[in-house]
Amino acid sequence: MMEESKNEIFNHFFRRGNQGIYDCLLSDMQFCEDYLYSSFKQLLMEHSFIDVAITPTTDWKFSDKDDEIRVSINNRSDIDLENVRIFLCIHYTDMYKNEYDVVKVPTTKNIIKHHEISDLGTMKLAYADKKYQDITRVRAIAMTDDKICWIDKADYKESHASTLLNTSQYGKEILLDKIKKHFLTDYSLDADALQKLLEMEISVNGGAPIQKMENSTWLSWGKVKEISSTVTELWSKPDKKLKLEIPRVLTLIDPVFSIYQLQDKDKVMLPQENFLAGSSIRLKFDYELKDGDLLPLYIYSDFVNFRVDIEYKEGESKVKNVVLI
């Protein structure tokens, strides 16, 4: 009863968002992730490609208020978000580990277009005389006319991936069995299937074009919108930077990408660009390939981690190896 389940989740959150007191949103989100993961995830498959950011208004010329923040949303997906309401979940100093102050951002956006950064204006902090410098972390809950999801700061996604690397294998198996495994099984996916997909369908630096998968299961789940010509032109503009196209189906596991491991702070490179476009995830790194390079691309997720070895030799780049880690 997948459709009925999604409708019930959406109706519940719509009522909750109109109550004026939002603390219960946290336990609602946790309940959906723990017990209704398949239905909840489908409300917005692309949520890991949407970021929230906050900055202090003291950084702006005409304000010196340390109890105000400016909020923005970076939509790196290729879908438009309509009638967007954002609920910030702010963790301050002196709070317990999983405690947050949940506040609605006053500005509602009629539309946040794909590949657009949208400014939601400023809002005043009103929790126990706390200031911007007292904020330790921020997450956000986004609601639209037909979507509900967590959105996070970009650095939170990377720190979460790093934390999972230190989780015991037993802990990972519990997490996998609890909320992920059955969801991926519904789409005939497992670690082996994803590994084979990566071996066959990664495109490096404009080499052989990625297979478009028009008849794939992925595109049958929902119509993929066209990306803007501006983004296409920017991506196609010739340069020597490392560019990768990853099969879009990996969106299902909310991937985090890096060249070299996240723990290797001296060498790790994060994508300069990371967005959805049609049937692929497009990555661009601020690095020019050199003859003889063998670079490891790491793909992290709650479900499974991969290392993809990228070889550049005599002017040609290719995927040499894909291994589970």
TIMARBA-437853 format. One line per 5 residues: number of its first residue (from 1); their letters; for each residue x, y, z of C-alpha. Coordinates in Angstrom, 1 decimal, decimal comma, padded with zeros to 4 digits. Example, Ala and Ser with C-alpha at 12.3 -4.5 7.8 and 13.67 -1.06 7.14 Angstrom:
<pts>
1> AS> 012,3:-004,5:007,8  013,7:-001,1:007,1 .
</pts>
This chain:
<pts>
1> MMEES> 000,0:000,0:000,0  002,8:002,3:-000,9  000,7:005,2:-002,3  -001,6:005,2:000,6  001,3:005,2:003,0 .
6> KNEIF> 002,9:008,2:001,3  -000,4:010,1:001,4  -000,8:009,4:005,1  002,7:010,6:005,8  002,2:013,8:003,8 .
11> NHFFR> -001,1:014,6:005,4  000,3:014,1:008,9  003,2:016,5:008,2  000,9:019,0:006,6  -001,2:019,1:009,8 .
16> RGNQG> 002,0:019,2:012,0  003,4:022,1:010,0  000,3:024,2:010,7  000,3:023,7:014,4  002,7:026,5:015,3 .
21> IYDCL> 004,8:024,3:017,7  007,2:022,2:015,8  009,2:020,1:018,3  007,2:016,9:017,4  008,5:017,1:013,8 .
26> LSDMQ> 011,8:015,6:015,0  010,2:012,4:016,5  007,9:012,2:013,4  010,9:012,3:011,1  012,7:009,6:013,1 .
31> FCEDY> 009,6:007,4:013,2  009,3:007,6:009,4  012,9:006,8:008,9  012,8:003,8:011,3  009,5:002,2:010,4 .
36> LYSSF> 008,3:003,7:007,0  011,6:004,1:005,2  010,5:003,0:001,7  007,4:005,2:001,7  009,3:008,2:003,3 .
41> KQLLM> 012,3:008,0:001,0  010,1:008,1:-002,1  008,6:011,5:-001,1  011,9:013,0:-002,5  014,5:010,6:-003,8 .
46> EHSFI> 016,9:013,5:-004,6  017,0:015,0:-001,1  020,8:014,4:-000,6  021,3:016,9:-003,5  019,7:019,8:-001,6 .
51> DVAIT> 021,7:021,7:000,9  020,8:024,2:003,6  023,3:027,0:004,6  023,2:029,6:007,3  025,5:032,6:007,7 .
56> PTTDW> 025,5:035,3:010,4  024,1:038,7:009,4  027,1:040,3:011,0  029,0:039,3:007,8  026,7:041,7:005,9 .
61> KFSDK> 027,5:045,4:005,5  024,3:046,8:007,0  023,8:044,6:010,1  025,7:043,8:013,2  023,1:041,6:015,0 .
66> DDEIR> 024,7:038,5:016,4  021,3:036,9:017,1  020,2:036,9:013,4  021,1:034,5:010,6  020,6:034,4:006,9 .
71> VSINN> 019,2:031,2:005,4  019,7:029,8:001,9  018,9:026,6:000,0  021,1:025,2:-002,7  019,1:022,9:-005,0 .
76> RSDID> 021,7:020,7:-006,8  019,0:018,4:-008,1  017,3:018,7:-011,5  013,8:019,0:-010,1  011,9:022,2:-009,2 .
81> LENVR> 010,6:022,6:-005,6  007,3:024,5:-005,3  005,8:026,2:-002,3  008,8:025,5:-000,1  008,6:025,7:003,7 .
86> IFLCI> 011,7:025,2:005,7  011,9:024,2:009,4  015,4:024,7:010,9  016,6:022,3:013,5  019,3:024,1:015,5 .
91> HYTDM> 021,6:022,5:018,0  023,2:025,0:020,5  025,9:024,8:023,1  024,7:023,3:026,4  022,1:021,1:024,6 .
96> YKNEY> 021,9:017,4:025,0  023,3:015,4:022,0  020,1:014,9:020,1  018,2:018,0:021,2  017,3:020,7:018,7 .
101> DVVKV> 015,3:023,9:018,7  012,9:023,6:015,7  011,8:026,9:014,2  010,0:027,7:010,9  011,9:030,0:008,5 .
106> PTTKN> 009,5:033,0:008,0  010,0:033,1:004,2  008,1:030,6:002,1  009,4:030,3:-001,5  006,9:029,8:-004,3 .
111> IIKHH> 009,6:028,0:-006,3  013,2:027,0:-005,9  014,3:026,0:-009,4  016,7:023,2:-010,2  020,4:024,1:-010,0 .
116> EISDL> 019,5:027,3:-008,1  020,7:028,8:-004,8  017,7:030,5:-003,2  018,0:033,2:-000,5  015,3:032,8:002,2 .
121> GTMKL> 016,2:036,0:004,0  017,0:036,6:007,6  015,5:035,3:010,8  016,1:036,1:014,5  017,3:033,5:017,0 .
126> AYADK> 015,0:033,2:020,0  016,3:030,3:022,1  017,6:031,1:025,6  019,6:034,2:024,5  021,7:032,1:022,2 .
131> KYQDI> 023,7:033,8:019,4  025,1:032,6:016,1  028,4:031,6:017,7  026,5:029,3:020,0  025,2:027,1:017,1 .
136> TRVRA> 027,0:023,8:016,9  025,1:022,2:014,0  022,0:022,7:011,8  019,7:020,4:009,9  016,4:021,3:008,2 .
141> IAMTD> 013,1:019,8:007,3  011,7:020,8:004,0  008,0:020,6:003,0  006,5:021,4:-000,4  003,2:020,6:-002,0 .
146> DKICW> 004,2:017,0:-002,5  007,5:016,4:-000,8  009,0:016,1:002,7  012,6:015,4:003,5  015,6:016,1:005,6 .
151> IDKAD> 018,1:018,5:004,1  021,5:019,1:005,6  024,5:021,3:005,4  027,1:020,0:002,9  029,7:019,5:005,6 .
156> YKESH> 027,2:017,5:007,8  026,9:014,9:005,0  030,7:014,4:004,9  031,0:014,2:008,7  028,2:011,7:008,8 .
161> ASTLL> 030,0:009,5:006,2  033,2:009,7:008,3  031,3:008,7:011,4  029,9:005,6:009,7  033,4:004,5:008,8 .
166> NTSQY> 034,1:004,1:012,5  030,9:002,2:013,2  031,3:-001,4:014,0  030,3:-003,9:011,3  027,7:-005,3:013,7 .
171> GKEIL> 026,3:-001,8:014,0  026,2:-001,3:010,3  024,3:-004,6:009,8  021,7:-003,5:012,3  021,3:-000,2:010,5 .
176> LDKIK> 021,2:-001,9:007,1  018,6:-004,5:008,1  016,5:-001,9:009,9  015,9:000,8:007,3  017,8:000,2:004,0 .
181> KHFLT> 018,0:-003,3:002,8  014,3:-003,9:002,1  014,0:-000,6:000,3  016,8:-001,4:-002,1  015,5:-005,0:-002,6 .
186> DYSLD> 012,3:-003,5:-003,9  014,3:-002,1:-006,8  016,3:-005,3:-007,4  019,4:-003,6:-006,1  022,1:-004,9:-003,8 .
191> ADALQ> 025,9:-004,2:-003,3  026,8:-006,5:-006,2  024,4:-004,9:-008,6  025,6:-001,4:-007,8  029,2:-002,5:-008,2 .
196> KLLEM> 028,5:-003,9:-011,7  026,7:-000,7:-012,6  029,7:001,4:-011,6  032,0:-000,8:-013,6  030,0:-000,4:-016,7 .
201> EISVN> 028,5:003,1:-016,6  030,9:005,6:-015,1  032,2:008,2:-017,7  035,5:009,9:-017,0  036,5:013,3:-018,4 .
206> GGAPI> 034,3:013,2:-021,5  035,5:009,7:-022,6  033,0:007,2:-023,9  029,5:008,7:-023,2  027,6:007,2:-020,3 .
211> QKMEN> 024,9:004,8:-021,3  021,7:006,8:-021,1  019,5:004,0:-019,6  016,3:005,3:-021,2  014,8:001,9:-020,7 .
216> STWLS> 016,1:001,5:-017,2  014,0:001,0:-014,0  015,3:004,4:-012,8  013,7:006,5:-015,4  010,4:004,6:-015,1 .
221> WGKVK> 010,1:005,8:-011,4  009,4:009,3:-012,5  010,0:011,6:-015,4  013,4:013,3:-015,2  013,3:017,0:-016,0 .
226> EISST> 015,6:018,6:-018,5  018,5:020,5:-017,1  019,0:024,2:-018,0  021,1:025,1:-021,1  023,3:027,3:-018,9 .
231> VTELW> 024,4:024,4:-016,7  024,9:022,2:-019,8  027,1:024,8:-021,4  029,2:025,3:-018,2  029,7:021,5:-017,9 .
236> SKPDK> 030,6:021,2:-021,6  033,1:024,1:-021,5  036,5:022,6:-022,3  039,0:022,4:-019,5  041,4:019,8:-018,0 .
241> KLKLE> 039,6:019,4:-014,7  038,6:015,9:-013,6  034,9:015,3:-014,5  032,9:012,2:-013,8  029,4:011,0:-014,6 .
246> IPRVL> 028,0:008,5:-012,2  024,8:006,5:-012,8  021,9:008,4:-011,2  020,6:005,3:-009,6  023,1:005,8:-006,8 .
251> TLIDP> 020,9:008,7:-005,6  019,0:005,9:-003,9  021,8:005,4:-001,4  022,5:009,2:-000,7  026,1:009,0:-001,8 .
256> VFSIY> 029,0:011,2:-000,6  032,0:011,4:-002,9  035,7:012,2:-002,5  039,0:011,6:-004,2  041,2:009,9:-001,5 .
261> QLQDK> 039,6:009,0:001,8  037,7:011,5:003,9  039,9:010,6:006,9  043,0:011,7:004,9  042,8:015,4:005,6 .
266> DKVML> 046,0:016,2:003,8  045,1:014,6:000,5  041,2:014,4:000,3  039,5:016,3:-002,5  035,8:017,0:-002,4 .
271> PQENF> 033,8:017,8:-005,6  033,9:021,4:-006,7  030,6:020,7:-008,5  028,2:017,9:-007,6  024,7:017,9:-009,2 .
276> LAGSS> 022,0:015,8:-010,8  021,5:016,0:-014,6  019,2:013,6:-016,4  020,4:010,0:-016,0  023,6:010,9:-014,2 .
281> IRLKF> 025,3:012,5:-011,2  027,9:014,9:-012,4  031,1:015,6:-010,4  033,9:018,0:-011,1  037,1:018,2:-009,1 .
286> DYELK> 039,6:021,0:-009,0  042,3:018,7:-010,2  044,0:018,2:-013,6  044,8:014,7:-014,5  048,5:013,9:-015,1 .
291> DGDLL> 049,9:011,0:-017,2  050,3:007,9:-015,0  047,7:009,0:-012,4  045,8:006,3:-010,5  043,2:008,2:-008,4 .
296> PLYIY> 040,8:006,5:-005,9  037,3:007,8:-006,0  035,5:006,9:-002,8  031,7:006,6:-002,7  030,3:006,5:000,9 .
301> SDFVN> 026,7:005,7:002,0  024,8:004,2:004,9  024,3:001,1:002,7  027,6:000,3:001,1  031,0:002,0:000,3 .
306> FRVDI> 033,0:001,7:-002,9  036,5:002,6:-004,1  036,7:003,3:-007,9  040,2:003,4:-009,3  040,5:006,0:-012,1 .
311> EYKEG> 043,6:005,6:-014,4  044,9:008,3:-016,7  047,5:007,1:-019,2  048,7:008,5:-022,6  045,8:011,0:-022,7 .
316> ESKVK> 043,1:008,5:-022,0  041,2:008,0:-018,7  039,2:004,9:-017,7  037,8:003,1:-014,7  040,3:000,4:-013,9 .
321> NVVLI> 038,7:-001,2:-010,8  035,6:-001,0:-008,6  035,8:-002,6:-005,1  033,6:-002,8:-002,1  035,3:-001,4:001,1 .
</pts>
